[in-house]
Amino acid sequence: MAAQYKRLAVRRGKTRALMALGHTLLIIVYHVLTRKQPYHDWGAAYCDARAKQRGEQRLGRRLDGLV
């Protein structure tokens, strides 16, 4: 959650980042209560790994477009 807050605070500001984090917490609580399963945190590195993967895919599509 801290990684999400830091990422959002840089782009959106502290207040909006707090609101987005609160929204995320509400969604997590909802899913935990409805599914009756414990919360599983993906970790701070998860977002970085996904961003890298999306970047590689985007650059691959751009490269294909040049050919």
N, CA and C atoms as a LAMMPS dump frame, in Angstrom:
ITEM: TIMESTEP
0
ITEM: NUMBER OF ATOMS
201
ITEM: BOX BOUNDS ff ff ff
-5.0000000000000000e+02 5.0000000000000000e+02
-5.0000000000000000e+02 5.0000000000000000e+02
-5.0000000000000000e+02 5.0000000000000000e+02
ITEM: ATOMS id mol type element x y z
1 1 1 N 0.822 -1.189 0
2 1 2 C 0 0 0
3 1 3 C 0.872 1.262 0
4 2 1 N 1.983 1.192 0.678
5 2 2 C 2.863 2.357 0.717
6 2 3 C 3.411 2.672 -0.667
7 3 1 N 3.729 1.634 -1.424
8 3 2 C 4.247 1.849 -2.776
9 3 3 C 3.184 2.49 -3.658
10 4 1 N 1.944 2.058 -3.507
11 4 2 C 0.856 2.644 -4.283
12 4 3 C 0.674 4.114 -3.911
13 5 1 N 0.715 4.408 -2.619
14 5 2 C 0.559 5.793 -2.18
15 5 3 C 1.675 6.666 -2.742
16 6 1 N 2.902 6.203 -2.661
17 6 2 C 4.033 7.001 -3.15
18 6 3 C 3.926 7.253 -4.644
19 7 1 N 3.54 6.206 -5.397
20 7 2 C 3.388 6.363 -6.843
21 7 3 C 2.317 7.387 -7.183
22 8 1 N 1.189 7.305 -6.488
23 8 2 C 0.081 8.207 -6.779
24 8 3 C 0.334 9.621 -6.278
25 9 1 N 0.978 9.75 -5.121
26 9 2 C 1.214 11.069 -4.546
27 9 3 C 2.088 11.928 -5.451
28 10 1 N 3.004 11.302 -6.145
29 10 2 C 3.871 12.047 -7.052
30 10 3 C 3.061 12.607 -8.22
31 11 1 N 2.164 11.783 -8.759
32 11 2 C 1.414 12.19 -9.944
33 11 3 C 0.178 13.007 -9.619
34 12 1 N -0.544 12.656 -8.556
35 12 2 C -1.856 13.243 -8.281
36 12 3 C -1.905 14.179 -7.088
37 13 1 N -0.933 14.103 -6.224
38 13 2 C -0.972 14.899 -5.006
39 13 3 C -1.352 14.027 -3.814
40 14 1 N -1.059 14.53 -2.631
41 14 2 C -1.253 13.73 -1.423
42 14 3 C -2.717 13.445 -1.129
43 15 1 N -3.574 14.425 -1.31
44 15 2 C -4.988 14.24 -0.977
45 15 3 C -5.637 13.198 -1.884
46 16 1 N -5.404 13.31 -3.162
47 16 2 C -5.993 12.344 -4.098
48 16 3 C -5.398 10.957 -3.903
49 17 1 N -4.124 10.912 -3.563
50 17 2 C -3.499 9.618 -3.306
51 17 3 C -4.131 8.959 -2.084
52 18 1 N -4.424 9.724 -1.059
53 18 2 C -5.094 9.171 0.128
54 18 3 C -6.493 8.678 -0.204
55 19 1 N -7.215 9.42 -1.02
56 19 2 C -8.551 8.99 -1.418
57 19 3 C -8.481 7.696 -2.239
58 20 1 N -7.527 7.61 -3.138
59 20 2 C -7.374 6.403 -3.95
60 20 3 C -6.984 5.212 -3.079
61 21 1 N -6.145 5.45 -2.108
62 21 2 C -5.747 4.375 -1.2
63 21 3 C -6.929 3.925 -0.349
64 22 1 N -7.749 4.861 0.09
65 22 2 C -8.958 4.514 0.829
66 22 3 C -9.904 3.693 -0.031
67 23 1 N -10.027 4.052 -1.291
68 23 2 C -10.865 3.295 -2.225
69 23 3 C -10.326 1.874 -2.379
70 24 1 N -9.026 1.74 -2.5
71 24 2 C -8.41 0.429 -2.615
72 24 3 C -8.686 -0.408 -1.371
73 25 1 N -8.586 0.22 -0.205
74 25 2 C -8.855 -0.503 1.039
75 25 3 C -10.301 -0.975 1.109
76 26 1 N -11.233 -0.139 0.677
77 26 2 C -12.633 -0.552 0.665
78 26 3 C -12.862 -1.751 -0.249
79 27 1 N -12.235 -1.741 -1.392
80 27 2 C -12.367 -2.86 -2.326
81 27 3 C -11.778 -4.131 -1.724
82 28 1 N -10.626 -4.003 -1.071
83 28 2 C -9.996 -5.163 -0.439
84 28 3 C -10.895 -5.734 0.648
85 29 1 N -11.427 -4.873 1.508
86 29 2 C -12.302 -5.328 2.586
87 29 3 C -13.543 -6.003 2.021
88 30 1 N -14.116 -5.427 0.985
89 30 2 C -15.296 -6.02 0.357
90 30 3 C -14.999 -7.437 -0.13
91 31 1 N -13.894 -7.611 -0.841
92 31 2 C -13.564 -8.92 -1.385
93 31 3 C -13.214 -9.918 -0.284
94 32 1 N -12.537 -9.469 0.752
95 32 2 C -12.211 -10.364 1.861
96 32 3 C -13.483 -10.846 2.54
97 33 1 N -14.44 -9.941 2.743
98 33 2 C -15.679 -10.32 3.42
99 33 3 C -16.584 -11.183 2.549
100 34 1 N -16.672 -10.887 1.262
101 34 2 C -17.584 -11.657 0.408
102 34 3 C -17.018 -13.022 0.039
103 35 1 N -15.715 -13.103 -0.16
104 35 2 C -15.108 -14.373 -0.556
105 35 3 C -14.673 -15.218 0.628
106 36 1 N -14.631 -14.611 1.81
107 36 2 C -14.201 -15.291 3.034
108 36 3 C -12.813 -15.917 2.865
109 37 1 N -11.93 -15.153 2.255
110 37 2 C -10.548 -15.577 2.063
111 37 3 C -9.628 -14.515 2.644
112 38 1 N -8.456 -14.914 3.13
113 38 2 C -7.527 -13.91 3.674
114 38 3 C -6.963 -13.023 2.566
115 39 1 N -6.534 -11.847 2.95
116 39 2 C -5.965 -10.89 2.01
117 39 3 C -4.57 -11.346 1.605
118 40 1 N -4.281 -11.26 0.338
119 40 2 C -2.964 -11.615 -0.193
120 40 3 C -2.339 -10.373 -0.81
121 41 1 N -1.238 -9.918 -0.24
122 41 2 C -0.55 -8.731 -0.739
123 41 3 C 0.454 -9.148 -1.809
124 42 1 N 0.414 -8.494 -2.951
125 42 2 C 1.314 -8.821 -4.046
126 42 3 C 2.724 -8.306 -3.808
127 43 1 N 2.874 -7.299 -2.963
128 43 2 C 4.195 -6.764 -2.675
129 43 3 C 4.488 -5.517 -3.49
130 44 1 N 5.471 -4.772 -3.053
131 44 2 C 5.798 -3.508 -3.701
132 44 3 C 6.426 -3.716 -5.075
133 45 1 N 7.144 -4.789 -5.268
134 45 2 C 7.834 -5.026 -6.538
135 45 3 C 6.878 -5.461 -7.641
136 46 1 N 5.661 -5.862 -7.293
137 46 2 C 4.698 -6.344 -8.281
138 46 3 C 4.39 -5.269 -9.314
139 47 1 N 4.132 -4.052 -8.858
140 47 2 C 3.789 -2.964 -9.78
141 47 3 C 4.958 -2.624 -10.695
142 48 1 N 6.159 -2.652 -10.151
143 48 2 C 7.331 -2.37 -10.969
144 48 3 C 7.518 -3.432 -12.047
145 49 1 N 7.306 -4.691 -11.687
146 49 2 C 7.455 -5.778 -12.65
147 49 3 C 6.396 -5.671 -13.745
148 50 1 N 5.165 -5.326 -13.367
149 50 2 C 4.106 -5.179 -14.372
150 50 3 C 4.388 -4.006 -15.289
151 51 1 N 4.895 -2.912 -14.74
152 51 2 C 5.206 -1.739 -15.565
153 51 3 C 6.305 -2.08 -16.571
154 52 1 N 7.287 -2.834 -16.135
155 52 2 C 8.356 -3.24 -17.046
156 52 3 C 7.806 -4.128 -18.155
157 53 1 N 6.937 -5.075 -17.786
158 53 2 C 6.341 -5.975 -18.767
159 53 3 C 5.487 -5.207 -19.773
160 54 1 N 4.686 -4.257 -19.294
161 54 2 C 3.854 -3.461 -20.199
162 54 3 C 4.716 -2.617 -21.129
163 55 1 N 5.805 -2.085 -20.615
164 55 2 C 6.71 -1.298 -21.446
165 55 3 C 7.336 -2.131 -22.551
166 56 1 N 7.74 -3.353 -22.197
167 56 2 C 8.318 -4.237 -23.199
168 56 3 C 7.296 -4.581 -24.276
169 57 1 N 6.065 -4.846 -23.867
170 57 2 C 5.017 -5.158 -24.842
171 57 3 C 4.734 -3.962 -25.738
172 58 1 N 4.664 -2.775 -25.153
173 58 2 C 4.391 -1.569 -25.932
174 58 3 C 5.502 -1.316 -26.95
175 59 1 N 6.762 -1.469 -26.508
176 59 2 C 7.877 -1.251 -27.424
177 59 3 C 7.916 -2.308 -28.524
178 60 1 N 7.529 -3.543 -28.176
179 60 2 C 7.463 -4.597 -29.198
180 60 3 C 6.426 -4.281 -30.259
181 61 1 N 5.267 -3.747 -29.84
182 61 2 C 4.235 -3.377 -30.811
183 61 3 C 4.713 -2.219 -31.686
184 62 1 N 5.42 -1.275 -31.093
185 62 2 C 5.947 -0.153 -31.891
186 62 3 C 6.96 -0.649 -32.914
187 63 1 N 7.788 -1.599 -32.493
188 63 2 C 8.79 -2.159 -33.397
189 63 3 C 8.109 -2.902 -34.555
190 64 1 N 7.075 -3.67 -34.234
191 64 2 C 6.327 -4.359 -35.285
192 64 3 C 5.683 -3.383 -36.253
193 65 1 N 5.264 -2.24 -35.747
194 65 2 C 4.643 -1.237 -36.593
195 65 3 C 5.628 -0.582 -37.546
196 66 1 N 6.892 -0.573 -37.192
197 66 2 C 7.915 0.025 -38.044
198 66 3 C 8.308 -0.885 -39.193
199 67 1 N 8.101 -2.166 -39.025
200 67 2 C 8.544 -3.147 -40.039
201 67 3 C 7.546 -3.241 -41.156
